[in-house]
């Protein structure tokens, strides 16, 4: 049992490092465009995540439409009905383990909901919201 806890701690630490590194790269990108930018914001991330928009298929949708308001629960894809593992890295340790995967899903999900790719600031705000919810 002791080794299980150690393993989970190591995985959590490794995931935190990936997320922190990615957030730092997004922060540098935002600061290059806006030198007064200080940090990402949970509340802005919550607004981005929960606000509804006419999405790519002409239907009103938000991130919550697929991921639910409780990020520790399993969701369901609004368009396909496929099950989505919990978004919270607290409930799903596989989340936020690879930058390439984080970028892929942010790009897809912003396109689904907003019909455009998110800005670095928006991505950082959303990730801040998800990891702190």
Buried (B, 14 or more C-beta within 10 A) or exposed (E): EEEEEEEEEEBEEEBEEBBEEBBEEBBEBBBEEEEEBEEBBBEBBBBBBEEEBEBBEEEEBBBBBBBBEBBEBBBBEBBEEEEBEBBBBBBBBEBBBEEEEBEEEBBEBBBBBBEEEBBBBBBBBBBBBBBEB
